[in-house]
Amino acid sequence: MKSSKYNFRWKSVDAGLAEMGMLDSGVVFNNDTVGWKLHRRLLKSGLQGQAFLNKVAVISCRQADKLRNKFVPSEEHATPNMEIDVAKWFKLFSLDTIGIIAFDKDFGALDEGETHEMTKGVVDMFKAWKHFLLTPFIVWKYLMWNASSSHIAKLAHFRNIERSIIQAARNKLHTAKSNRKIANAALMDDLEEDESADLNNFPCRLVLFQEQALRCGEMNRGYEQNNINGASAAKPSMQSAACTTSSDARMTSLTHTTVSPSAVHGTSKMAPTQTALSEDDLCQSIREMIMGGTDTTSNLLAFIFFYLAKFPLEAAKVRNEIISIVPSSFEDPEFLSRITIDKQMPRTEAFIKEVSRLHSAVPLILRHASEDDIVGGHLIPKGTNIVLNCAASAVDPEAVTEPWLFSPDRWQDSSPSSELSKAVYPFGYGARNCPGQYVAMIEMKSVLARILPHISIHLRELGDELETEFDIVNHPKHDTLVLKISALCTH
């Protein structure tokens, strides 16, 4: 799956993607190689850097404290063994958290609950994805058109929300440029130097990248036109007068890929996706940030809490580790180190990995072979659809000892090169792996660090088993998981 021969997803859902306005756009479903690389680089650029990860940890902990108050309003007045639908609350938590992290906007879902506009929008979006991507074309197109029309109307409403986020970012940038009397490039440099800047969020970065990509595109089209006309102009370089700042260099590296247009399109004509981001592209990036940062993380958190309830001795080990090594203040540099850097909370991380092994958020990876290949002596012809069953490999007895046994200890001494690590990949694999996996891990560790020392968790009924469903992602059955939660005395 690391091979470039398997960078394409299945093409059998193109009609559904086109109906939703998502064909060859964004990262998740994009099959346009050049456009996909651009979108992925833009997405990753907004999810990297230690300063950014520190920001993620602080915001996640602040929101986790807010969530803890929903679980147990106060230690003195808390109801013992209160039945709480953790699946619902984690979805609301994840939505608000990604809103603040990516957009500097608290959607207010934890306060307003499932009636919040953004919450309903995310639910509607997943229903539309399931309808158009999992239902056969002839069914949704001709036999269920009334339902299809309803989904399209809800998608249009959510698209308006996305456009409002983009327009708000554009207005903020316009005001900043007017007040500071500086150009896009200098403003980009300011953002790089000041991680806490009001403009340093995902929508503002997208808009800046779009504007600078258009400018770089105009430079290259001018160069191409000069070549067509026989002019002897030099190709603009990153050191030219038109492109002199470090942010221009970053933009050039983001928008000008090493894939030649002729290799992708069979022609020497400049591919427009190399240097252009449309408004629909920006909307798709916003959508994927919200959807990707909400459902998978919230479902994994629900699974984690179920296993904390089912295995109280393991839960006690995680709780004791947190109490012993994690400072109480989430502004403390030591706390940020524990939360954001891998291997700093070994017992907690092992617990998360073991839950992810048994209940991956995305248990199937779908790929399309773009070239003939030989794998294990078998010919994989070009055009073959491939299913990588992550759930099956994670319980393969050849790679995992006693695969159905829940045992976080198996991860204590595992290395990235071990057979166990190779068999388990909850965040995907290869070039299309999840670009937000570090953000997700920080959110999960933050929730455990801020909530678990204050509560005990129990199954609703002794012997309860975790029931899940898989459509677009793996989630609790009926999106509901009720557990009993009590406050622990921390005095």
SEVEXDREN-316311 format. One record per residue (C-alpha): residue in one letter; residue number from 1; x, y, z; chain. Coordinates in pm, 1 decimal. Example, Ala and Ser with C-alpha at 12.3 -4.5 7.8 and 13.67 -1.06 7.14 Angstrom:
residues 2
(rec A,1,(1230.0,-450.0,780.0),A);
(rec S,2,(1367.0,-106.0,714.0),A);
END
This chain:
residues 491
(rec M,1,(0.0,0.0,0.0),A);
(rec K,2,(301.8,229.5,26.4),A);
(rec S,3,(361.2,192.2,-346.8),A);
(rec S,4,(248.3,475.5,-575.4),A);
(rec K,5,(73.2,204.6,-777.7),A);
(rec Y,6,(-200.8,199.8,-512.8),A);
(rec N,7,(-263.3,571.3,-453.0),A);
(rec F,8,(-601.6,552.8,-625.6),A);
(rec R,9,(-926.4,465.7,-450.0),A);
(rec W,10,(-1208.6,263.8,-608.6),A);
(rec K,11,(-1373.7,433.2,-905.7),A);
(rec S,12,(-1707.6,256.0,-869.7),A);
(rec V,13,(-1843.4,536.6,-649.8),A);
(rec D,14,(-1765.9,821.0,-892.8),A);
(rec A,15,(-2133.5,876.9,-976.7),A);
(rec G,16,(-2222.5,920.8,-609.8),A);
(rec L,17,(-1929.2,1153.8,-550.7),A);
(rec A,18,(-2026.7,1361.3,-853.6),A);
(rec E,19,(-2385.2,1388.2,-726.5),A);
(rec M,20,(-2252.2,1524.6,-395.4),A);
(rec G,21,(-2009.3,1763.6,-569.1),A);
(rec M,22,(-1708.6,1576.6,-428.7),A);
(rec L,23,(-1560.4,1406.3,-735.7),A);
(rec D,24,(-1182.3,1460.7,-766.2),A);
(rec S,25,(-1176.5,1711.8,-482.9),A);
(rec G,26,(-1020.6,1712.6,-138.7),A);
(rec V,27,(-816.4,1424.0,2.9),A);
(rec V,28,(-1037.3,1132.4,105.9),A);
(rec F,29,(-1203.3,1048.7,-228.6),A);
(rec N,30,(-980.6,1236.4,-475.2),A);
(rec N,31,(-846.2,1031.4,-768.2),A);
(rec D,32,(-684.8,1324.2,-949.0),A);
(rec T,33,(-320.6,1259.7,-859.4),A);
(rec V,34,(-198.1,1618.0,-887.1),A);
(rec G,35,(-500.9,1767.8,-711.4),A);
(rec W,36,(-490.4,1503.2,-438.6),A);
(rec K,37,(-123.3,1572.4,-365.0),A);
(rec L,38,(-193.9,1945.5,-341.4),A);
(rec H,39,(-489.2,1899.4,-104.6),A);
(rec R,40,(-301.6,1651.3,112.7),A);
(rec R,41,(-4.3,1884.8,145.7),A);
(rec L,42,(-233.7,2172.0,237.3),A);
(rec L,43,(-413.1,1957.5,495.1),A);
(rec K,44,(-88.4,1831.6,648.9),A);
(rec S,45,(54.3,2185.4,658.2),A);
(rec G,46,(-223.8,2281.8,897.2),A);
(rec L,47,(-171.5,1979.7,1125.3),A);
(rec Q,48,(200.6,1991.0,1198.1),A);
(rec G,49,(456.5,2154.5,1425.4),A);
(rec Q,50,(519.1,2117.6,1797.6),A);
(rec A,51,(362.7,2456.6,1872.8),A);
(rec F,52,(45.9,2346.7,1693.2),A);
(rec L,53,(38.5,2011.9,1876.9),A);
(rec N,54,(78.8,2198.5,2208.6),A);
(rec K,55,(-221.4,2409.7,2109.7),A);
(rec V,56,(-416.7,2090.1,2033.3),A);
(rec A,57,(-330.6,1949.7,2378.1),A);
(rec V,58,(-435.2,2264.2,2566.6),A);
(rec I,59,(-764.4,2295.2,2376.4),A);
(rec S,60,(-840.4,1922.2,2409.0),A);
(rec C,61,(-780.6,1932.4,2784.3),A);
(rec R,62,(-994.3,2241.2,2828.2),A);
(rec Q,63,(-1277.1,2074.0,2638.1),A);
(rec A,64,(-1223.3,1747.7,2829.7),A);
(rec D,65,(-1270.3,1938.1,3156.5),A);
(rec K,66,(-1596.1,2073.4,3015.4),A);
(rec L,67,(-1701.7,1721.0,2919.2),A);
(rec R,68,(-1610.8,1587.0,3265.0),A);
(rec N,69,(-1854.9,1835.5,3416.3),A);
(rec K,70,(-2125.3,1688.6,3194.2),A);
(rec F,71,(-2044.0,1338.5,3321.8),A);
(rec V,72,(-2017.5,1433.5,3690.6),A);
(rec P,73,(-2137.1,1790.6,3763.3),A);
(rec S,74,(-1969.4,1784.5,4108.0),A);
(rec E,75,(-1817.3,1520.2,4330.0),A);
(rec E,76,(-2043.6,1618.6,4620.4),A);
(rec H,77,(-2373.6,1607.3,4428.7),A);
(rec A,78,(-2299.3,1349.6,4159.7),A);
(rec T,79,(-2542.7,1061.4,4117.4),A);
(rec P,80,(-2366.5,724.3,4164.0),A);
(rec N,81,(-2362.5,500.8,3856.4),A);
(rec M,82,(-2527.5,760.4,3636.5),A);
(rec E,83,(-2611.6,609.3,3297.0),A);
(rec I,84,(-2447.7,817.1,3024.6),A);
(rec D,85,(-2443.7,772.8,2647.4),A);
(rec V,86,(-2070.6,825.7,2599.1),A);
(rec A,87,(-2096.0,784.9,2219.2),A);
(rec K,88,(-2319.9,1091.5,2199.4),A);
(rec W,89,(-2108.2,1305.0,2431.0),A);
(rec F,90,(-1779.7,1216.7,2262.7),A);
(rec K,91,(-1923.9,1314.5,1924.8),A);
(rec L,92,(-2020.6,1655.7,2064.3),A);
(rec F,93,(-1681.4,1691.0,2233.6),A);
(rec S,94,(-1491.0,1605.1,1914.6),A);
(rec L,95,(-1696.1,1848.8,1706.2),A);
(rec D,96,(-1633.6,2140.1,1942.5),A);
(rec T,97,(-1266.8,2048.6,1982.1),A);
(rec I,98,(-1194.0,2033.1,1607.4),A);
(rec G,99,(-1386.2,2358.2,1567.2),A);
(rec I,100,(-1156.6,2540.2,1808.8),A);
(rec I,101,(-838.7,2367.9,1690.0),A);
(rec A,102,(-894.2,2419.1,1318.2),A);
(rec F,103,(-1124.8,2720.1,1295.2),A);
(rec D,104,(-1079.5,2909.1,1624.7),A);
(rec K,105,(-1454.8,2864.4,1664.3),A);
(rec D,106,(-1638.5,2686.3,1944.7),A);
(rec F,107,(-1943.7,2537.3,1773.4),A);
(rec G,108,(-2117.1,2505.6,2111.7),A);
(rec A,109,(-2225.5,2144.8,2055.1),A);
(rec L,110,(-2145.8,2041.7,2414.4),A);
(rec D,111,(-2381.6,2313.0,2538.9),A);
(rec E,112,(-2662.3,2275.0,2285.9),A);
(rec G,113,(-2642.5,1899.0,2233.8),A);
(rec E,114,(-2761.6,1715.4,1925.9),A);
(rec T,115,(-2992.2,2000.0,1820.9),A);
(rec H,116,(-2693.3,2220.2,1732.3),A);
(rec E,117,(-2684.3,2315.9,1363.0),A);
(rec M,118,(-2330.1,2190.5,1309.5),A);
(rec T,119,(-2403.7,1861.9,1488.3),A);
(rec K,120,(-2707.6,1800.9,1269.2),A);
(rec G,121,(-2502.0,1898.2,964.2),A);
(rec V,122,(-2234.4,1638.5,1040.9),A);
(rec V,123,(-2498.4,1368.7,1096.7),A);
(rec D,124,(-2669.3,1464.3,769.0),A);
(rec M,125,(-2335.7,1456.7,585.6),A);
(rec F,126,(-2258.4,1101.1,698.5),A);
(rec K,127,(-2609.8,989.5,604.4),A);
(rec A,128,(-2560.9,1137.8,257.4),A);
(rec W,129,(-2223.4,967.8,218.2),A);
(rec K,130,(-2377.0,632.7,313.2),A);
(rec H,131,(-2669.6,689.0,76.8),A);
(rec F,132,(-2468.1,781.9,-232.8),A);
(rec L,133,(-2158.8,566.5,-175.9),A);
(rec L,134,(-2303.2,244.6,-32.1),A);
(rec T,135,(-2635.3,226.1,-217.8),A);
(rec P,136,(-2616.2,90.8,-574.7),A);
(rec F,137,(-2630.7,365.2,-837.9),A);
(rec I,138,(-2950.8,240.9,-1001.5),A);
(rec V,139,(-3125.5,239.4,-661.6),A);
(rec W,140,(-3039.3,591.6,-542.4),A);
(rec K,141,(-3069.5,737.7,-890.9),A);
(rec Y,142,(-3406.5,593.7,-992.5),A);
(rec L,143,(-3574.5,402.9,-708.5),A);
(rec M,144,(-3494.8,632.1,-415.0),A);
(rec W,145,(-3480.8,970.7,-585.8),A);
(rec N,146,(-3697.5,1142.9,-323.7),A);
(rec A,147,(-3449.7,1040.4,-52.7),A);
(rec S,148,(-3161.7,1141.0,-280.0),A);
(rec S,149,(-3312.6,1485.2,-335.7),A);
(rec S,150,(-3351.2,1532.5,40.6),A);
(rec H,151,(-2985.1,1445.6,95.7),A);
(rec I,152,(-2876.8,1686.5,-179.7),A);
(rec A,153,(-3073.8,1969.6,-17.3),A);
(rec K,154,(-2909.1,1901.9,320.5),A);
(rec L,155,(-2566.6,1889.7,155.5),A);
(rec A,156,(-2635.5,2229.1,-1.8),A);
(rec H,157,(-2720.6,2368.3,341.5),A);
(rec F,158,(-2397.1,2233.0,487.1),A);
(rec R,159,(-2207.4,2377.2,189.9),A);
(rec N,160,(-2344.5,2719.5,286.4),A);
(rec I,161,(-2201.2,2671.3,635.8),A);
(rec E,162,(-1863.9,2586.8,481.8),A);
(rec R,163,(-1877.2,2893.3,257.9),A);
(rec S,164,(-1956.9,3113.7,557.9),A);
(rec I,165,(-1644.3,2978.9,735.6),A);
(rec I,166,(-1432.5,3055.8,428.6),A);
(rec Q,167,(-1582.4,3401.7,384.7),A);
(rec A,168,(-1519.7,3485.1,750.6),A);
(rec A,169,(-1155.0,3386.3,701.8),A);
(rec R,170,(-1132.8,3595.9,385.6),A);
(rec N,171,(-1275.3,3898.2,569.7),A);
(rec K,172,(-1027.2,3857.9,856.1),A);
(rec L,173,(-737.0,3839.3,612.3),A);
(rec H,174,(-859.3,4142.7,419.5),A);
(rec T,175,(-883.5,4342.7,741.6),A);
(rec A,176,(-538.7,4228.5,852.4),A);
(rec K,177,(-381.1,4319.7,520.6),A);
(rec S,178,(-550.9,4660.4,522.2),A);
(rec N,179,(-449.5,4737.2,880.9),A);
(rec R,180,(-92.2,4617.7,842.0),A);
(rec K,181,(-55.7,4732.9,480.3),A);
(rec I,182,(122.3,4409.8,390.1),A);
(rec A,183,(80.0,4153.3,115.3),A);
(rec N,184,(-25.4,3789.2,138.1),A);
(rec A,185,(331.3,3662.0,142.0),A);
(rec A,186,(436.1,3879.0,435.7),A);
(rec L,187,(117.1,3786.6,618.9),A);
(rec M,188,(200.5,3417.2,569.3),A);
(rec D,189,(544.6,3478.7,720.2),A);
(rec D,190,(378.8,3649.0,1019.4),A);
(rec L,191,(165.4,3339.8,1076.0),A);
(rec E,192,(469.6,3114.0,1067.5),A);
(rec E,193,(641.5,3328.1,1331.3),A);
(rec D,194,(338.8,3366.6,1559.4),A);
(rec E,195,(157.3,3039.8,1623.3),A);
(rec S,196,(-95.2,3211.9,1849.5),A);
(rec A,197,(-199.0,3470.5,1590.6),A);
(rec D,198,(-570.7,3522.3,1540.3),A);
(rec L,199,(-523.8,3438.6,1172.8),A);
(rec N,200,(-328.5,3120.0,1230.5),A);
(rec N,201,(-609.9,2874.6,1163.0),A);
(rec F,202,(-698.7,2631.5,888.7),A);
(rec P,203,(-948.5,2845.4,687.0),A);
(rec C,204,(-713.8,3147.2,682.2),A);
(rec R,205,(-427.6,2929.6,565.3),A);
(rec L,206,(-647.5,2779.4,292.2),A);
(rec V,207,(-747.3,3121.1,161.7),A);
(rec L,208,(-387.8,3244.4,167.2),A);
(rec F,209,(-270.8,2934.2,-13.7),A);
(rec Q,210,(-548.4,2978.2,-270.7),A);
(rec E,211,(-455.1,3339.5,-343.2),A);
(rec Q,212,(-85.0,3267.5,-362.8),A);
(rec A,213,(-143.8,2955.7,-572.8),A);
(rec L,214,(-337.1,3166.5,-821.6),A);
(rec R,215,(-50.2,3414.7,-833.0),A);
(rec C,216,(206.5,3138.6,-886.4),A);
(rec G,217,(-22.4,2989.6,-1150.5),A);
(rec E,218,(-36.2,3318.5,-1339.2),A);
(rec M,219,(344.7,3331.9,-1334.0),A);
(rec N,220,(372.4,2983.0,-1481.5),A);
(rec R,221,(99.1,3037.3,-1740.2),A);
(rec G,222,(284.4,3348.0,-1850.8),A);
(rec Y,223,(597.3,3141.1,-1889.1),A);
(rec E,224,(411.7,2873.3,-2087.6),A);
(rec Q,225,(253.6,3137.4,-2313.5),A);
(rec N,226,(593.3,3293.3,-2378.7),A);
(rec N,227,(721.3,2952.5,-2485.4),A);
(rec I,228,(423.7,2905.0,-2720.2),A);
(rec N,229,(484.0,3250.7,-2872.8),A);
(rec G,230,(853.5,3181.5,-2914.0),A);
(rec A,231,(961.0,3432.2,-2653.7),A);
(rec S,232,(1288.7,3366.5,-2475.7),A);
(rec A,233,(1171.4,3449.1,-2125.8),A);
(rec A,234,(1332.9,3265.4,-1838.9),A);
(rec K,235,(1112.3,3042.2,-1628.4),A);
(rec P,236,(1028.5,3222.1,-1301.8),A);
(rec S,237,(1226.2,3089.0,-1009.2),A);
(rec M,238,(1163.2,3108.7,-636.9),A);
(rec Q,239,(1439.9,3367.2,-623.4),A);
(rec S,240,(1276.4,3591.6,-884.7),A);
(rec A,241,(1145.9,3937.4,-803.1),A);
(rec A,242,(789.4,3809.7,-826.2),A);
(rec C,243,(843.7,3530.7,-576.4),A);
(rec T,244,(1101.4,3631.5,-317.5),A);
(rec T,245,(967.4,3547.7,28.9),A);
(rec S,246,(997.7,3225.4,222.0),A);
(rec S,247,(618.7,3185.6,210.9),A);
(rec D,248,(628.1,3198.7,-169.6),A);
(rec A,249,(880.6,2918.0,-160.1),A);
(rec R,250,(647.2,2719.6,67.2),A);
(rec M,251,(356.6,2787.7,-166.4),A);
(rec T,252,(558.6,2679.5,-466.1),A);
(rec S,253,(657.6,2355.7,-293.6),A);
(rec L,254,(292.4,2294.6,-206.1),A);
(rec T,255,(137.2,2369.5,-544.0),A);
(rec H,256,(404.3,2260.2,-789.3),A);
(rec T,257,(438.7,1885.2,-761.3),A);
(rec T,258,(712.3,1667.8,-904.8),A);
(rec V,259,(454.1,1489.1,-1119.7),A);
(rec S,260,(471.7,1624.2,-1473.6),A);
(rec P,261,(144.0,1729.5,-1638.9),A);
(rec S,262,(221.3,1510.5,-1938.6),A);
(rec A,263,(261.0,1206.4,-1713.4),A);
(rec V,264,(-80.4,1264.7,-1561.1),A);
(rec H,265,(-285.3,1391.5,-1853.8),A);
(rec G,266,(-99.3,1255.7,-2155.0),A);
(rec T,267,(-28.0,1604.7,-2283.7),A);
(rec S,268,(222.1,1881.9,-2233.3),A);
(rec K,269,(-51.8,2129.3,-2146.7),A);
(rec M,270,(-32.5,2279.9,-1798.2),A);
(rec A,271,(-271.2,2096.1,-1565.5),A);
(rec P,272,(-496.9,2357.5,-1403.2),A);
(rec T,273,(-518.3,2166.6,-1074.8),A);
(rec Q,274,(-148.1,2219.1,-1018.3),A);
(rec T,275,(-187.0,2587.3,-937.7),A);
(rec A,276,(-555.3,2647.0,-864.9),A);
(rec L,277,(-784.9,2595.8,-568.8),A);
(rec S,278,(-1151.4,2666.2,-639.5),A);
(rec E,279,(-1409.7,2768.4,-381.0),A);
(rec D,280,(-1546.4,2413.9,-400.3),A);
(rec D,281,(-1197.0,2283.1,-323.3),A);
(rec L,282,(-1183.9,2501.5,-11.8),A);
(rec C,283,(-1529.2,2381.2,94.3),A);
(rec Q,284,(-1421.4,2019.4,52.0),A);
(rec S,285,(-1111.3,2079.4,264.3),A);
(rec I,286,(-1324.8,2237.4,537.8),A);
(rec R,287,(-1568.2,1945.5,519.0),A);
(rec E,288,(-1296.9,1682.2,546.0),A);
(rec M,289,(-1136.2,1859.1,840.2),A);
(rec I,290,(-1470.0,1859.7,1025.8),A);
(rec M,291,(-1578.9,1508.2,927.9),A);
(rec G,292,(-1236.6,1348.2,965.4),A);
(rec G,293,(-1176.3,1516.4,1300.0),A);
(rec T,294,(-1513.2,1427.7,1449.7),A);
(rec D,295,(-1647.9,1079.5,1387.8),A);
(rec T,296,(-1339.1,856.9,1393.9),A);
(rec T,297,(-1197.1,1013.2,1711.5),A);
(rec S,298,(-1529.3,1014.1,1894.9),A);
(rec N,299,(-1598.3,649.1,1807.0),A);
(rec L,300,(-1253.9,539.6,1925.4),A);
(rec L,301,(-1306.0,727.8,2252.7),A);
(rec A,302,(-1636.2,546.7,2302.0),A);
(rec F,303,(-1465.3,211.0,2238.8),A);
(rec I,304,(-1186.8,304.5,2482.8),A);
(rec F,305,(-1435.5,386.3,2759.0),A);
(rec F,306,(-1617.1,57.5,2701.8),A);
(rec Y,307,(-1292.8,-134.1,2756.1),A);
(rec L,308,(-1209.9,76.6,3062.0),A);
(rec A,309,(-1545.7,-35.7,3201.5),A);
(rec K,310,(-1500.4,-399.6,3099.1),A);
(rec F,311,(-1146.8,-432.5,3235.9),A);
(rec P,312,(-1132.7,-236.1,3563.9),A);
(rec L,313,(-785.1,-364.4,3654.8),A);
(rec E,314,(-644.3,-233.0,3327.1),A);
(rec A,315,(-835.0,90.9,3381.9),A);
(rec A,316,(-670.2,124.3,3723.5),A);
(rec K,317,(-324.9,86.0,3566.1),A);
(rec V,318,(-398.1,366.1,3320.0),A);
(rec R,319,(-542.4,586.0,3595.8),A);
(rec N,320,(-242.1,527.5,3822.3),A);
(rec E,321,(2.6,611.8,3542.4),A);
(rec I,322,(-179.5,936.8,3470.2),A);
(rec I,323,(-185.7,1036.8,3838.2),A);
(rec S,324,(182.1,952.1,3885.7),A);
(rec I,325,(338.7,1115.2,3579.6),A);
(rec V,326,(104.1,1380.9,3442.3),A);
(rec P,327,(106.6,1726.1,3608.6),A);
(rec S,328,(-235.1,1863.4,3693.9),A);
(rec S,329,(-197.4,2186.6,3494.0),A);
(rec F,330,(-240.6,2140.7,3120.6),A);
(rec E,331,(-45.1,2463.9,3061.8),A);
(rec D,332,(261.7,2301.6,3219.8),A);
(rec P,333,(537.4,2227.8,2961.0),A);
(rec E,334,(587.7,1884.6,3117.8),A);
(rec F,335,(219.9,1808.9,3069.6),A);
(rec L,336,(238.0,1912.3,2703.0),A);
(rec S,337,(539.6,1686.6,2658.2),A);
(rec R,338,(357.6,1389.5,2811.7),A);
(rec I,339,(49.9,1442.9,2594.9),A);
(rec T,340,(206.2,1530.8,2260.1),A);
(rec I,341,(518.7,1316.6,2238.8),A);
(rec D,342,(489.7,945.1,2166.3),A);
(rec K,343,(604.3,691.2,2429.8),A);
(rec Q,344,(568.0,942.2,2716.3),A);
(rec M,345,(259.5,765.8,2859.1),A);
(rec P,346,(337.6,399.5,2780.0),A);
(rec R,347,(51.4,234.3,2969.2),A);
(rec T,348,(-208.4,480.6,2837.3),A);
(rec E,349,(-80.2,456.3,2481.7),A);
(rec A,350,(-72.1,76.6,2499.2),A);
(rec F,351,(-436.5,72.8,2612.1),A);
(rec I,352,(-540.0,299.0,2322.2),A);
(rec K,353,(-348.1,86.4,2071.2),A);
(rec E,354,(-501.2,-238.0,2197.2),A);
(rec V,355,(-853.8,-98.4,2168.4),A);
(rec S,356,(-769.2,31.0,1819.6),A);
(rec R,357,(-639.8,-315.5,1726.8),A);
(rec L,358,(-971.1,-481.2,1808.6),A);
(rec H,359,(-1192.9,-196.1,1687.4),A);
(rec S,360,(-1026.4,6.0,1414.5),A);
(rec A,361,(-1218.0,320.7,1321.1),A);
(rec V,362,(-1173.4,236.1,951.9),A);
(rec P,363,(-1140.1,-145.6,925.9),A);
(rec L,364,(-1123.6,-159.0,544.6),A);
(rec I,365,(-886.4,22.9,308.2),A);
(rec L,366,(-999.4,34.6,-54.7),A);
(rec R,367,(-746.3,86.5,-334.0),A);
(rec H,368,(-733.7,68.7,-714.0),A);
(rec A,369,(-422.6,-58.5,-894.2),A);
(rec S,370,(-301.4,203.2,-1143.8),A);
(rec E,371,(-39.0,-31.4,-1292.5),A);
(rec D,372,(30.9,-403.7,-1322.7),A);
(rec D,373,(210.0,-535.4,-1014.6),A);
(rec I,374,(343.6,-859.6,-868.5),A);
(rec V,375,(262.6,-922.0,-501.2),A);
(rec G,376,(374.2,-1245.4,-336.3),A);
(rec G,377,(420.4,-1402.0,-677.7),A);
(rec H,378,(65.2,-1313.0,-786.3),A);
(rec L,379,(-14.2,-1078.2,-1074.0),A);
(rec I,380,(-228.4,-777.0,-979.2),A);
(rec P,381,(-352.9,-645.1,-1315.7),A);
(rec K,382,(-396.8,-273.3,-1373.4),A);
(rec G,383,(-750.8,-166.3,-1281.5),A);
(rec T,384,(-795.2,-425.8,-1005.4),A);
(rec N,385,(-998.4,-313.9,-703.4),A);
(rec I,386,(-822.9,-412.1,-380.4),A);
(rec V,387,(-958.4,-444.1,-25.6),A);
(rec L,388,(-708.5,-434.0,260.1),A);
(rec N,389,(-885.5,-586.4,561.1),A);
(rec C,390,(-727.8,-410.1,859.3),A);
(rec A,391,(-962.9,-581.7,1103.0),A);
(rec A,392,(-850.5,-926.6,983.9),A);
(rec S,393,(-476.9,-851.2,988.4),A);
(rec A,394,(-507.4,-715.6,1344.4),A);
(rec V,395,(-623.4,-1058.6,1467.8),A);
(rec D,396,(-398.0,-1269.8,1245.7),A);
(rec P,397,(-250.1,-1544.2,1469.2),A);
(rec E,398,(73.9,-1536.2,1268.5),A);
(rec A,399,(134.7,-1177.0,1372.9),A);
(rec V,400,(-55.4,-1148.1,1702.3),A);
(rec T,401,(-27.1,-1394.1,1992.0),A);
(rec E,402,(-371.3,-1483.9,2130.6),A);
(rec P,403,(-532.0,-1228.0,1899.4),A);
(rec W,404,(-876.8,-1223.0,2064.4),A);
(rec L,405,(-734.4,-1161.2,2411.0),A);
(rec F,406,(-749.0,-797.4,2524.4),A);
(rec S,407,(-394.1,-738.2,2645.8),A);
(rec P,408,(-239.9,-387.7,2642.2),A);
(rec D,409,(82.0,-546.5,2773.9),A);
(rec R,410,(153.8,-680.1,2424.7),A);
(rec W,411,(239.4,-321.3,2320.2),A);
(rec Q,412,(483.1,-244.2,2600.3),A);
(rec D,413,(792.7,-363.7,2416.1),A);
(rec S,414,(670.2,-350.7,2056.7),A);
(rec S,415,(876.0,-158.4,1802.5),A);
(rec P,416,(752.8,-7.2,1473.5),A);
(rec S,417,(926.2,-293.2,1290.6),A);
(rec S,418,(763.3,-571.6,1497.2),A);
(rec E,419,(514.8,-810.2,1338.6),A);
(rec L,420,(248.2,-671.8,1572.5),A);
(rec S,421,(300.0,-312.1,1458.1),A);
(rec K,422,(304.0,-417.8,1094.6),A);
(rec A,423,(-28.5,-597.2,1134.9),A);
(rec V,424,(-213.3,-309.0,1301.3),A);
(rec Y,425,(-267.9,25.9,1131.1),A);
(rec P,426,(-574.6,201.3,1276.5),A);
(rec F,427,(-495.0,525.0,1091.4),A);
(rec G,428,(-455.4,365.9,750.3),A);
(rec Y,429,(-141.7,284.6,557.6),A);
(rec G,430,(73.3,425.4,281.2),A);
(rec A,431,(35.1,758.9,104.7),A);
(rec R,432,(-333.9,786.6,196.4),A);
(rec N,433,(-294.7,731.9,570.2),A);
(rec C,434,(-471.8,970.5,807.3),A);
(rec P,435,(-289.4,1307.9,815.4),A);
(rec G,436,(-457.0,1391.7,1147.5),A);
(rec Q,437,(-347.1,1083.6,1341.4),A);
(rec Y,438,(-126.9,1279.6,1584.9),A);
(rec V,439,(-412.3,1520.6,1657.5),A);
(rec A,440,(-644.3,1225.5,1724.3),A);
(rec M,441,(-395.5,1058.2,1960.5),A);
(rec I,442,(-346.3,1383.4,2153.7),A);
(rec E,443,(-723.4,1428.6,2188.7),A);
(rec M,444,(-765.7,1074.0,2322.8),A);
(rec K,445,(-477.1,1102.6,2569.0),A);
(rec S,446,(-605.1,1441.7,2684.0),A);
(rec V,447,(-951.4,1302.8,2754.9),A);
(rec L,448,(-805.3,1016.5,2958.0),A);
(rec A,449,(-565.5,1246.7,3144.9),A);
(rec R,450,(-834.7,1498.9,3241.1),A);
(rec I,451,(-1131.3,1266.7,3304.8),A);
(rec L,452,(-1021.1,919.1,3414.1),A);
(rec P,453,(-861.1,1022.3,3749.6),A);
(rec H,454,(-1198.7,1171.4,3850.9),A);
(rec I,455,(-1441.4,894.3,3755.0),A);
(rec S,456,(-1502.2,521.0,3768.0),A);
(rec I,457,(-1667.3,351.1,3471.5),A);
(rec H,458,(-1882.0,38.2,3474.7),A);
(rec L,459,(-2077.0,-166.4,3224.0),A);
(rec R,460,(-2450.5,-110.0,3217.4),A);
(rec E,461,(-2503.6,-483.1,3266.7),A);
(rec L,462,(-2240.1,-735.0,3370.0),A);
(rec G,463,(-2127.4,-930.1,3064.8),A);
(rec D,464,(-2224.1,-661.9,2813.3),A);
(rec E,465,(-2036.6,-686.8,2484.0),A);
(rec L,466,(-1944.6,-403.4,2251.8),A);
(rec E,467,(-2176.0,-401.6,1949.9),A);
(rec T,468,(-2052.2,-209.7,1646.9),A);
(rec E,469,(-2165.2,-129.6,1293.2),A);
(rec F,470,(-1956.7,-49.6,987.3),A);
(rec D,471,(-2067.7,169.4,700.0),A);
(rec I,472,(-1839.0,462.0,621.7),A);
(rec V,473,(-1660.8,414.5,955.8),A);
(rec N,474,(-1677.5,168.8,1245.9),A);
(rec H,475,(-1907.0,300.5,1520.9),A);
(rec P,476,(-2119.4,182.6,1815.8),A);
(rec K,477,(-2444.1,18.3,1707.4),A);
(rec H,478,(-2714.6,282.1,1655.9),A);
(rec D,479,(-2447.0,539.8,1751.8),A);
(rec T,480,(-2528.0,469.2,2115.8),A);
(rec L,481,(-2311.1,333.7,2396.6),A);
(rec V,482,(-2446.8,369.1,2749.5),A);
(rec L,483,(-2214.1,315.6,3046.3),A);
(rec K,484,(-2242.0,378.8,3419.9),A);
(rec I,485,(-2019.7,657.8,3549.6),A);
(rec S,486,(-1954.3,764.2,3909.0),A);
(rec A,487,(-1738.1,1038.1,4056.0),A);
(rec L,488,(-1421.3,940.0,4238.3),A);
(rec C,489,(-1322.0,1132.1,4547.2),A);
(rec T,490,(-993.5,1311.1,4462.6),A);
(rec H,491,(-945.0,1488.7,4795.5),A);
END
